[in-house]
């Protein structure tokens, strides 16, 4: 009996050593799963079985490629086949991690949600690498905008030249809390604070953090945290009701919006807003060409347009702050003047009056 036990132990030891030291298939590349859930199949044949299930960000080794499928090995040593479009190469994955880290330090510019299935890309442009696809009705935080020349349609040789078509792209993070987006703040994280579960009157809240992500499905997280670029026409802005009505009546397209401050009122504190918008139907190289401020009229119990400026060329981000001495709201952004000069434009608000502070004024006041 002792000989049988020793023999069995030696056999197990030999099998273990062979398994550990056996020659492995050479690794072609390192890749990461780019889907919320992905299946690893036993073969590329139609008759096959599921050998493993992977999730967003899982690392795999690519062993072989065949048409639109790749043979991979998981961290646990399982070998199987996956669809190529479900994988992101190492370089793209590192770019995505850098982008995720970057947006957590950017000032938020607004909130929206996907209208339909929407591809999220690592850079703006239809040819850029797709990193994820959100389904419809996923809430998103918006951080930036770019306008690029779109695809040109062919026309007859003798047809008049068509104006350049442009496409708007938005830098987004999602899923983000549907009930609270800290527009203008610079949160250190977008995914750690607990959700409030409330829908504020403004649609936006001020502060330095945003609640944890959700997808609108009873708090259950169904999508990973992703940052990237998406076509603006696939996104519907979640405007506060006040801004939605004023934007519609003014014929402008909102680009970004912010709570400048809140003023007391018997019915509860009322937010006062800044709206950056685009006048005109066609996308332009500037991010916005119109500014509007809306303040609360306590006597009339309604919002009024306190400030309007058009025919400007501004670029996101718009940064909201407070004056050091008075605590009154101020905001700034990169603007381009009529002579083509580019610099930072600063605006300050005193009660219901908004005005731009010129560089000379800033210098004179600083000397007093």
C-alpha positions as CSV (number, residue, x, y, z in Angstrom):
1,X,0.0,0.0,0.0
2,X,2.9,2.4,0.9
3,X,4.4,1.8,-2.6
4,X,1.1,2.6,-4.3
5,X,0.8,5.9,-2.3
6,X,4.4,6.9,-3.1
7,X,3.8,6.0,-6.8
8,X,0.6,8.1,-7.0
9,X,2.4,11.0,-5.3
10,X,5.3,10.8,-7.8
11,X,2.8,10.6,-10.7
12,X,1.0,13.7,-9.5
13,X,4.2,15.5,-9.1
14,X,5.4,14.6,-12.6
15,X,2.0,15.7,-14.1
16,X,2.2,19.0,-12.2
17,X,5.8,19.7,-13.3
18,X,4.8,18.9,-16.9
19,X,1.8,21.2,-16.8
20,X,3.9,24.0,-15.3
21,X,6.9,23.6,-17.7
22,X,5.1,22.6,-20.8
23,X,5.8,24.7,-23.9
24,X,3.1,27.4,-24.3
25,X,1.9,28.9,-27.5
26,X,3.8,32.2,-28.3
27,X,1.9,35.3,-27.3
28,X,1.3,37.7,-30.2
29,X,0.0,40.6,-28.2
30,X,-1.6,41.7,-24.9
31,X,-5.2,42.9,-25.1
32,X,-8.1,43.9,-22.8
33,X,-11.8,43.1,-23.0
34,X,-13.7,46.1,-24.4
35,X,-17.2,44.9,-23.6
36,X,-19.3,44.8,-20.4
37,X,-19.6,41.0,-20.9
38,X,-17.8,38.8,-23.5
39,X,-17.9,35.1,-24.2
40,X,-14.8,32.9,-24.8
41,X,-15.7,30.1,-27.1
42,X,-14.0,26.7,-27.5
43,X,-13.6,26.9,-31.2
44,X,-14.5,29.1,-34.3
45,X,-16.9,26.4,-35.6
46,X,-20.6,26.9,-35.5
47,X,-21.0,24.1,-33.0
48,X,-19.1,25.3,-30.0
49,X,-19.3,25.8,-26.2
50,X,-18.8,28.6,-23.8
51,X,-15.5,28.0,-21.9
52,X,-15.3,31.3,-20.0
53,X,-17.0,34.7,-19.5
54,X,-14.9,37.9,-19.3
55,X,-15.7,41.4,-18.4
56,X,-14.6,45.0,-19.2
57,X,-10.9,45.5,-18.6
58,X,-10.0,41.8,-18.2
59,X,-6.5,41.2,-19.5
60,X,-5.8,38.4,-22.0
61,X,-3.0,37.1,-24.2
62,X,-3.6,36.9,-27.9
63,X,-2.3,33.6,-29.3
64,X,-3.6,33.6,-32.9
65,X,-5.9,35.5,-35.3
66,X,-8.4,34.1,-37.7
67,X,-10.6,36.5,-39.8
68,X,-12.6,38.4,-37.3
69,X,-11.8,36.2,-34.3
70,X,-8.8,35.9,-32.0
71,X,-7.5,33.0,-29.9
72,X,-6.8,34.2,-26.4
73,X,-5.6,32.9,-23.1
74,X,-7.1,34.2,-19.9
75,X,-5.3,35.0,-16.7
76,X,-6.6,31.7,-15.3
77,X,-5.0,29.8,-18.3
78,X,-8.2,29.1,-20.2
79,X,-7.7,29.1,-24.0
80,X,-10.5,29.9,-26.4
81,X,-11.8,32.3,-29.1
82,X,-13.3,35.7,-29.0
83,X,-14.6,38.2,-31.5
84,X,-11.9,40.7,-32.5
85,X,-14.2,43.8,-32.0
86,X,-14.5,42.8,-28.3
87,X,-10.8,43.4,-27.6
88,X,-8.8,46.5,-27.2
89,X,-5.0,46.5,-27.8
90,X,-2.7,47.5,-25.0
91,X,-2.0,51.0,-26.4
92,X,-5.6,51.9,-26.8
93,X,-6.4,50.5,-23.3
94,X,-3.6,52.7,-21.8
95,X,-5.1,55.7,-23.7
96,X,-8.5,55.0,-22.2
97,X,-7.1,54.8,-18.7
98,X,-5.3,58.1,-19.2
99,X,-8.6,59.7,-20.5
100,X,-10.5,58.4,-17.6
101,X,-8.0,59.9,-15.2
102,X,-8.0,63.2,-17.1
103,X,-11.8,63.8,-17.1
104,X,-11.9,63.4,-13.3
105,X,-10.0,66.6,-13.1
106,X,-11.9,68.6,-15.8
107,X,-14.7,71.1,-15.1
108,X,-18.0,69.6,-16.0
109,X,-19.9,71.4,-18.7
110,X,-23.3,69.8,-18.5
111,X,-25.3,66.5,-18.6
112,X,-27.1,64.4,-21.2
113,X,-28.0,60.9,-22.1
114,X,-27.7,58.7,-25.2
115,X,-30.7,58.6,-27.6
116,X,-29.7,55.3,-29.2
117,X,-26.8,52.9,-29.2
118,X,-23.8,55.1,-29.4
119,X,-20.1,54.3,-30.1
120,X,-17.6,55.8,-27.7
121,X,-14.3,56.5,-29.4
122,X,-10.8,57.2,-28.0
123,X,-10.6,60.4,-30.1
124,X,-13.1,62.5,-32.0
125,X,-13.7,61.3,-35.6
126,X,-15.4,58.4,-37.3
127,X,-12.1,56.7,-38.0
128,X,-10.9,56.7,-34.4
129,X,-10.8,53.4,-32.4
130,X,-14.1,52.4,-30.9
131,X,-13.6,51.6,-27.2
132,X,-17.2,50.9,-26.1
133,X,-20.9,51.1,-27.1
134,X,-23.5,52.5,-24.8
135,X,-27.1,51.6,-25.3
136,X,-29.8,54.2,-25.3
137,X,-30.8,56.2,-22.2
138,X,-27.4,56.0,-20.5
139,X,-26.8,59.3,-18.5
140,X,-23.5,61.0,-19.3
141,X,-21.4,63.9,-17.9
142,X,-20.2,66.2,-20.7
143,X,-16.7,67.7,-20.5
144,X,-15.7,69.0,-24.0
145,X,-16.6,69.6,-27.6
146,X,-14.8,69.5,-30.9
147,X,-16.1,70.3,-34.4
148,X,-14.5,68.4,-37.3
149,X,-14.9,68.3,-41.0
150,X,-17.3,65.4,-41.8
151,X,-17.5,63.1,-44.7
152,X,-18.2,64.8,-48.0
153,X,-20.9,63.6,-50.3
154,X,-20.1,63.2,-54.0
155,X,-21.7,65.6,-56.4
156,X,-21.8,66.1,-60.2
157,X,-18.7,67.7,-61.7
158,X,-20.6,70.8,-62.9
159,X,-22.5,71.2,-59.6
160,X,-21.7,74.2,-57.4
161,X,-19.2,73.6,-54.6
162,X,-21.0,72.7,-51.3
163,X,-20.0,74.3,-48.0
164,X,-17.8,72.1,-45.8
165,X,-19.9,69.9,-43.6
166,X,-18.8,69.7,-39.9
167,X,-19.7,67.2,-37.2
168,X,-19.8,67.9,-33.5
169,X,-18.2,65.5,-31.1
170,X,-18.6,65.5,-27.3
171,X,-16.1,64.3,-24.7
172,X,-18.3,62.4,-22.2
173,X,-18.0,60.2,-19.1
174,X,-20.6,57.6,-18.3
175,X,-22.6,56.2,-16.9
176,X,-22.9,59.2,-14.6
177,X,-25.6,60.1,-12.0
178,X,-28.8,61.1,-13.7
179,X,-29.9,63.1,-10.7
180,X,-26.8,65.2,-10.1
181,X,-24.1,66.6,-12.3
182,X,-21.7,69.1,-10.7
183,X,-21.4,71.4,-13.7
184,X,-18.4,73.7,-13.5
185,X,-16.8,71.8,-10.5
186,X,-13.6,69.8,-10.7
187,X,-14.5,66.6,-8.8
188,X,-11.6,64.4,-7.8
189,X,-13.7,61.3,-8.6
190,X,-17.0,60.7,-10.4
191,X,-17.6,57.2,-9.1
192,X,-17.2,57.1,-5.3
193,X,-19.7,59.3,-3.6
194,X,-23.1,57.8,-2.8
195,X,-26.1,58.7,-5.0
196,X,-28.7,61.0,-3.6
197,X,-31.7,59.5,-5.4
198,X,-33.2,62.9,-5.8
199,X,-34.0,65.0,-8.9
200,X,-33.1,68.6,-8.1
201,X,-35.2,71.4,-9.7
202,X,-32.2,72.6,-11.6
203,X,-31.1,69.3,-13.2
204,X,-27.6,70.3,-12.0
205,X,-26.0,70.7,-8.6
206,X,-23.0,72.6,-7.4
207,X,-20.3,71.0,-5.4
208,X,-17.0,69.1,-5.7
209,X,-18.1,65.5,-6.1
210,X,-20.7,63.6,-8.2
211,X,-22.6,60.6,-7.0
212,X,-21.8,57.1,-8.1
213,X,-22.6,56.0,-11.5
214,X,-25.9,54.3,-12.4
215,X,-27.7,53.4,-15.6
216,X,-31.2,54.1,-14.6
217,X,-32.0,50.5,-13.8
218,X,-32.9,50.6,-10.1
219,X,-29.3,51.5,-9.1
220,X,-27.8,48.4,-10.7
221,X,-24.6,49.1,-12.6
222,X,-24.9,47.6,-16.1
223,X,-22.1,49.5,-17.8
224,X,-18.4,50.1,-16.9
225,X,-17.1,53.6,-16.3
226,X,-16.0,54.8,-19.8
227,X,-14.6,58.2,-21.0
228,X,-14.4,59.0,-24.7
229,X,-15.9,60.9,-27.7
230,X,-19.3,60.4,-29.2
231,X,-21.2,62.2,-32.0
232,X,-23.2,65.0,-30.5
233,X,-26.3,64.1,-32.5
234,X,-26.6,60.9,-30.5
235,X,-26.8,62.8,-27.2
236,X,-29.8,64.6,-25.8
237,X,-29.0,67.3,-23.3
238,X,-30.7,67.1,-19.9
239,X,-31.4,70.8,-19.6
240,X,-33.0,72.4,-16.5
241,X,-36.6,73.3,-17.5
242,X,-35.9,77.0,-17.3
243,X,-33.0,76.9,-19.7
244,X,-34.8,74.5,-22.1
245,X,-37.7,77.0,-22.4
246,X,-35.5,80.0,-22.9
247,X,-33.2,78.3,-25.3
248,X,-36.1,77.2,-27.4
249,X,-37.7,80.6,-27.5
250,X,-34.3,82.3,-28.3
251,X,-33.5,79.9,-31.2
252,X,-30.1,78.8,-29.8
253,X,-28.5,75.4,-29.3
254,X,-27.1,74.8,-25.8
255,X,-23.5,73.7,-25.6
256,X,-22.9,74.0,-21.8
257,X,-24.7,75.4,-18.8
258,X,-23.9,76.2,-15.2
259,X,-25.4,77.3,-11.9
260,X,-23.7,80.6,-11.1
261,X,-25.1,80.8,-7.6
262,X,-28.3,80.5,-5.6
263,X,-30.5,83.2,-4.2
264,X,-33.0,83.0,-1.3
265,X,-36.7,82.8,-2.0
266,X,-39.7,82.0,0.1
267,X,-40.3,78.9,-2.1
268,X,-36.7,77.8,-1.6
269,X,-33.3,78.8,-3.0
270,X,-33.3,79.6,-6.7
271,X,-30.5,78.8,-9.0
272,X,-29.2,81.5,-11.4
273,X,-27.8,80.2,-14.6
274,X,-25.2,80.7,-17.3
275,X,-25.9,79.3,-20.8
276,X,-23.2,78.9,-23.5
277,X,-25.0,78.3,-26.8
278,X,-24.6,78.2,-30.5
279,X,-26.7,80.5,-32.7
280,X,-27.3,79.0,-36.1
281,X,-28.1,75.5,-37.3
282,X,-24.7,74.5,-38.7
283,X,-21.8,73.4,-36.5
284,X,-18.9,75.9,-36.4
285,X,-15.2,75.7,-35.4
286,X,-16.0,77.8,-32.2
287,X,-17.5,75.8,-29.3
288,X,-20.1,78.6,-28.7
289,X,-21.0,82.0,-30.1
290,X,-23.6,83.2,-27.6
291,X,-23.7,83.8,-23.8
292,X,-26.8,84.2,-21.7
293,X,-27.3,84.7,-18.0
294,X,-30.7,84.1,-16.3
295,X,-31.5,85.5,-12.9
296,X,-34.4,85.1,-10.5
297,X,-36.7,88.0,-10.1
298,X,-38.0,87.7,-6.5
299,X,-40.7,90.4,-7.0
300,X,-42.2,88.8,-10.1
301,X,-41.5,85.3,-9.1
302,X,-40.0,84.4,-12.5
303,X,-36.7,84.1,-14.3
304,X,-35.4,87.0,-16.5
305,X,-32.7,87.3,-19.1
306,X,-30.0,89.4,-17.3
307,X,-27.3,89.3,-19.9
308,X,-27.0,88.4,-23.6
309,X,-23.8,88.5,-25.7
310,X,-23.6,87.3,-29.3
311,X,-21.2,87.2,-32.2
312,X,-18.4,85.9,-30.0
313,X,-16.1,82.9,-30.4
314,X,-15.6,80.9,-27.2
315,X,-14.1,77.6,-26.4
316,X,-14.8,75.1,-23.7
317,X,-14.2,74.6,-20.9
318,X,-16.0,77.4,-19.1
319,X,-14.7,77.7,-15.6
320,X,-17.0,78.9,-12.8
321,X,-15.6,80.5,-9.7
322,X,-16.1,83.1,-7.0
323,X,-14.4,86.5,-6.6
324,X,-11.9,86.3,-3.8
325,X,-13.1,89.4,-1.9
326,X,-16.9,89.6,-2.5
327,X,-17.7,85.9,-3.2
328,X,-19.7,86.9,-6.2
329,X,-19.8,84.6,-9.2
330,X,-17.3,84.9,-12.0
331,X,-16.6,82.7,-15.1
332,X,-13.8,82.5,-17.7
333,X,-13.0,80.8,-20.9
334,X,-10.7,81.0,-23.9
335,X,-12.1,83.5,-26.4
336,X,-11.0,84.8,-29.9
337,X,-11.5,88.5,-30.6
338,X,-12.4,89.9,-34.0
339,X,-8.7,90.5,-34.9
340,X,-7.9,86.8,-34.3
341,X,-6.2,87.3,-30.9
342,X,-6.8,84.5,-28.5
343,X,-6.8,85.0,-24.7
344,X,-8.7,84.3,-21.5
345,X,-12.0,86.2,-21.2
346,X,-13.2,86.9,-17.6
347,X,-16.7,87.9,-16.6
348,X,-18.0,88.9,-13.2
349,X,-21.6,89.0,-11.8
350,X,-22.8,91.5,-9.2
351,X,-26.4,90.9,-8.1
352,X,-28.1,90.6,-11.5
353,X,-25.5,92.4,-13.5
354,X,-22.9,90.6,-15.6
355,X,-20.1,92.3,-17.4
356,X,-16.8,91.3,-19.0
357,X,-13.6,92.5,-17.1
358,X,-11.0,93.7,-19.5
359,X,-7.3,93.2,-18.8
360,X,-6.7,96.9,-18.1
361,X,-9.5,97.0,-15.6
362,X,-8.1,93.9,-13.8
363,X,-4.7,95.6,-13.5
364,X,-6.0,98.9,-12.3
365,X,-8.2,97.3,-9.6
366,X,-5.4,95.0,-8.5
367,X,-3.2,98.1,-7.7
368,X,-5.8,99.7,-5.4
